[in-house]
Amino acid sequence: MGLDEIKIGGLGASRRRVEDNRFIRGKGNYIDDIVLPGMLHMEILRSPLAHARIKSIDATKAWAIPGVRLVLTGETMASRNLAWMPTLSYDTQAVLATDKVRFQGQEVACVVADDPYIAKDACEAIVVDYEPLPVIINPQQALAPNAPLIRDDKENQRDNVVFDWVVGDKDGTDKAFAKADVVSKLELHYPRSHPSPMETCGSIADFDRSTSKLTVYMTTQAPHIIRAAVALVAELPEHMIRIVSPDLGGGFGNKVPVYPGYVASILASILLERPVKWIEDKTGNLISTGFARDIYLRGEMALRKDGKILGVRMHTDSDHGAFFSDAQPSKFKIGLMHSAFACYDIPAAHLTARGVYTNKAPGGVAYRCSFRVTEAMFFQERMVQAAADDLGMDQAEFRRINFVRDDDFPHRTPFGFLTDSGQYGKCLDVGLEAIGYQDFLRQKADAAKKGRLLGIGISTMTEPLGAGNSREYDILGIKMFDSAELRVHLTGKAILRTGAKTQGQGHETTWAQIVAHELGIPADDVTVEEGDTDTAPFGMGTYASRSTPVAGAAVAMVSRKIRAKARKLAAHLLEVSEEDIEWELGRFYVRSSPDRGVTIQDCAMAAYTNVPDGLEPGLENNAYYDPPNLTWPFACYIATVEVDPETGVWDVLNMVAVDDCGVRINPMIVEGQIMGGLTEAYAMASMQFITFDSEGNCVGSNYMDYLLPTAWETPGFELHEVVTPCPHHPIGAKGVGECATVGGPAAFVNAVMDALKGTGVRNIDMPLLPDRVYEAITQRHDVSGAPPVKMDDT
Amino acid sequence: MSSLYVEVSPEPASDVPVRRVTITVNGEPRTADVEPRLLLAHLLRSGFGLTGTHTGCDTTNCGVCTVLFDGTPIKSCTMLAVQADGHEVLTVEGLAGASELHPIQEAFKDEHGLQCGFCTPGMMLTAKAFLEDNPDPTEDEVRWALSGNMCRCTGYQNIVKSVLAAAEMLRAKAGN
């Protein structure tokens, strides 16, 4: 018997979080909490117009304000070859505009001053003369003949198309449709949304001329990618760049891209040789950084009368704004959109995807999802519901007969992914049982007699989490593996560092649990550190639910390397050969006499005090982990709602979530992730969207216009679990942080559409605001596209 | 008077008015000369170094800057420092005693009521004032009381549980 794993905070322990000790005392160290000696403050002047030529910029009055140290314009940047920067998706983006502004909120100038109030005053003193140009706010306008060219800066750009991308089997799909008894069609819009962490973006650049070292404290989910990007953009040697990502007040994908503010603060620090802090305000964050979604779907499903799906066709038009600057794996232009329908056994599928430029802020960032998977799963589950309705079949039954069966793994999806594990039918059963499916259908029928509209929505999906493997996944050619480094000290305590970066996910707590599981060192004895590129091993950071699948696996692997060396030390201490030694949690013992043993702490002490001849001293190592495949968690979300036909208001009656994310390291934290994700799902379904008027003014530039749910609106959730361990992950875990955001929205929308089934309404695009629902009910028609904004509304 | 000095700007802008304010922060009177336009949140953070009070939305919506002002939760990002002259302010740094946590802090940790931690100080201070008024609330009452404080990570369910658990702890304490 080894140690009690739960007692030492190992796998499966709902260990209370280490990081909370500072957060509950107000002792977190977020970017704006950092103060360096001699630090100056930078503010950004943004464009009020969505598309305009810059005729002149006059900063004379700004320079004259006492306390102003520097004014940066596109011209300053251009003189140092920094007016444009490469994006993470092989495009370019303006740092400070030189020729034109291409979206409202684009960065035009920066002021550095003694304090942020002076810097803001000085921004207002800059006079910019703009010549307005015609504005494009959606793909339909962008693709129209003679549409104004947004990216006239790019030499070979003749239209507003970013990419045309195709995947799947066209002939096979055409044949499937030719054989179909029924073809179900649906057009959808997934509206523009913003991840909107509570903390905005910011940086403190600190260039030290005496050492030539540039240290940048920065709100980034991927510090090593930033270091590489800075090395390439600023042409500084990589060893002279240190990126430190401090405590992050949420990320959700918003803190993956490289933003102009970071670059400008770096140049300002180099020019002034003083630390320069830039803290974005909320409006700056909401109108210029990391937008998500904004994509149109034309979907078709070929069906046999008995309910079998024969084939799927999808075409998407995605609005990327003025610059294609979100991070996507280089091989997949529309991210992992083609992971759609992975949980269903479908013979053939074909996807065409077109990306376009518009006069909106850069968009397409993976907001709490793995590269466009949220859109893929939403489209999938809306199409599935529409197909079941078209066939007159029960929603649950239609899903069940099309699921990949438990004994069909590994399974090749219609677009070529390889799924490896799952118990889809079981998850659905658990969900239906928990929600009381049959009872609810009866209640619904009874309520209908009294004119009440009840509905139930199901969303089931498996999604690809944890990029890479590195054969298929890279960003700008940098392979998507991850890393961990473990140092065990003389007294058996340890420090662990990884290439990931926590933003609330609790890595400081959970990584130590993996070490405890592998080595029997109590989790409380392991410090976890991330985010400093001078000390952390190279990694691709935290997004796409990749931390546990990739960095977490590296933690297990490095712990095993440590254990292998500890075994040699144990053999030396026990004076037997290695082959005669057995391991139990926390202890090696002699097979033939189990009472004779040494603890992992004894081995650590020996590594520094009693090393056998020929063995290297010390007990530390690192591991780079390149996963053989993505992990494929499965989720079943079921919501019941009541829609008030008099007002269009809908209330969630119940929400059940069944998540199979494999082995759970810390169940408490996993459940926290799921509840947070469900809330963002509810937000997108019900209220959270950003739209634009015809002149490209962003409506949703602050929290009075951009609605996020509070504790009052957010429904309660009932969580259930099924565990199918990941066959290739060292501890059987799968990604989970994003499942609920990805799968959740369709459950809510399907529920409302189910409630409206008798009215002839087939679709209302998100957000399902009461006025849109009311319009659908009373006018008996679909409500599609982005909510329109009349000029006098803005 | 400290033996340290404060460097002043060689070119003080003569047209910038300055007012002296004295605010009792976490029980200790603090005096500062401030521009009338300085926000209370910025005085607390940059002036007094109390960085547990965060700034989020600038529009009184998100609540990460919540502090207790004479015992009432207010959004310190839209109150001027001069308005706080002569008043008492409690920030998260004043919540715990020297050696022990406030029951609300304990409950937030125990019920996993936080993830990134950015909204947490404001949430806890709102909860403190609320529980003083209503020591035995229902779940709905907690949800309504917290509706001026936003969180993007937790989905609120565990925050509500934390506040209910803290209420129980506080009632048990008061009963002793």
Chai-1 contact restraints between the chains, C-beta under 6 A:
chainA,res_idxA,chainB,res_idxB,connection_type,confidence,min_distance_angstrom,max_distance_angstrom,comment,restraint_id
A,R16,B,K109,contact,1.0,0.0,6.0,A-B,restraint_1
A,D20,B,K109,contact,1.0,0.0,6.0,A-B,restraint_2
A,F23,B,L114,contact,1.0,0.0,6.0,A-B,restraint_3
A,F23,B,G117,contact,1.0,0.0,6.0,A-B,restraint_4
A,F23,B,T120,contact,1.0,0.0,6.0,A-B,restraint_5
A,I24,B,Q105,contact,1.0,0.0,6.0,A-B,restraint_6
A,I24,B,F108,contact,1.0,0.0,6.0,A-B,restraint_7
A,I24,B,K109,contact,1.0,0.0,6.0,A-B,restraint_8
A,G26,B,G52,contact,1.0,0.0,6.0,A-B,restraint_9
A,G26,B,V92,contact,1.0,0.0,6.0,A-B,restraint_10
A,G26,B,E93,contact,1.0,0.0,6.0,A-B,restraint_11
A,G26,B,P121,contact,1.0,0.0,6.0,A-B,restraint_12
A,G28,B,G117,contact,1.0,0.0,6.0,A-B,restraint_13
A,D33,B,T51,contact,1.0,0.0,6.0,A-B,restraint_14
A,P66,B,E11,contact,1.0,0.0,6.0,A-B,restraint_15
A,P66,B,A13,contact,1.0,0.0,6.0,A-B,restraint_16
A,P197,B,R152,contact,1.0,0.0,6.0,A-B,restraint_17
A,M198,B,G56,contact,1.0,0.0,6.0,A-B,restraint_18
A,M198,B,V64,contact,1.0,0.0,6.0,A-B,restraint_19
A,M198,B,F118,contact,1.0,0.0,6.0,A-B,restraint_20
A,M198,B,C119,contact,1.0,0.0,6.0,A-B,restraint_21
A,M198,B,R152,contact,1.0,0.0,6.0,A-B,restraint_22
A,E199,B,F118,contact,1.0,0.0,6.0,A-B,restraint_23
A,G249,B,C116,contact,1.0,0.0,6.0,A-B,restraint_24
A,G249,B,F118,contact,1.0,0.0,6.0,A-B,restraint_25
A,G250,B,C116,contact,1.0,0.0,6.0,A-B,restraint_26
A,G250,B,R152,contact,1.0,0.0,6.0,A-B,restraint_27
A,G250,B,C153,contact,1.0,0.0,6.0,A-B,restraint_28
A,D281,B,D58,contact,1.0,0.0,6.0,A-B,restraint_29
A,K282,B,C57,contact,1.0,0.0,6.0,A-B,restraint_30
A,K282,B,D58,contact,1.0,0.0,6.0,A-B,restraint_31
A,Q503,B,C116,contact,1.0,0.0,6.0,A-B,restraint_32
A,G504,B,Q115,contact,1.0,0.0,6.0,A-B,restraint_33
A,G504,B,C116,contact,1.0,0.0,6.0,A-B,restraint_34
A,G504,B,C153,contact,1.0,0.0,6.0,A-B,restraint_35
A,M668,B,H112,contact,1.0,0.0,6.0,A-B,restraint_36
A,G672,B,H112,contact,1.0,0.0,6.0,A-B,restraint_37
A,M675,B,G155,contact,1.0,0.0,6.0,A-B,restraint_38
A,M675,B,Q157,contact,1.0,0.0,6.0,A-B,restraint_39
A,G676,B,C153,contact,1.0,0.0,6.0,A-B,restraint_40
A,G676,B,T154,contact,1.0,0.0,6.0,A-B,restraint_41
A,G676,B,G155,contact,1.0,0.0,6.0,A-B,restraint_42
A,L678,B,G155,contact,1.0,0.0,6.0,A-B,restraint_43
A,T679,B,G155,contact,1.0,0.0,6.0,A-B,restraint_44
A,N702,B,T59,contact,1.0,0.0,6.0,A-B,restraint_45
A,Y703,B,C57,contact,1.0,0.0,6.0,A-B,restraint_46
A,Y703,B,T59,contact,1.0,0.0,6.0,A-B,restraint_47
A,Y703,B,N61,contact,1.0,0.0,6.0,A-B,restraint_48
A,Y703,B,C62,contact,1.0,0.0,6.0,A-B,restraint_49
A,M704,B,T59,contact,1.0,0.0,6.0,A-B,restraint_50
A,L708,B,M150,contact,1.0,0.0,6.0,A-B,restraint_51
A,T710,B,S147,contact,1.0,0.0,6.0,A-B,restraint_52
A,T710,B,M150,contact,1.0,0.0,6.0,A-B,restraint_53
A,A711,B,R143,contact,1.0,0.0,6.0,A-B,restraint_54
A,A711,B,L146,contact,1.0,0.0,6.0,A-B,restraint_55
A,A711,B,S147,contact,1.0,0.0,6.0,A-B,restraint_56
A,A711,B,Y156,contact,1.0,0.0,6.0,A-B,restraint_57
A,W712,B,R143,contact,1.0,0.0,6.0,A-B,restraint_58
A,W712,B,W144,contact,1.0,0.0,6.0,A-B,restraint_59
A,W712,B,S147,contact,1.0,0.0,6.0,A-B,restraint_60
A,T714,B,Y156,contact,1.0,0.0,6.0,A-B,restraint_61
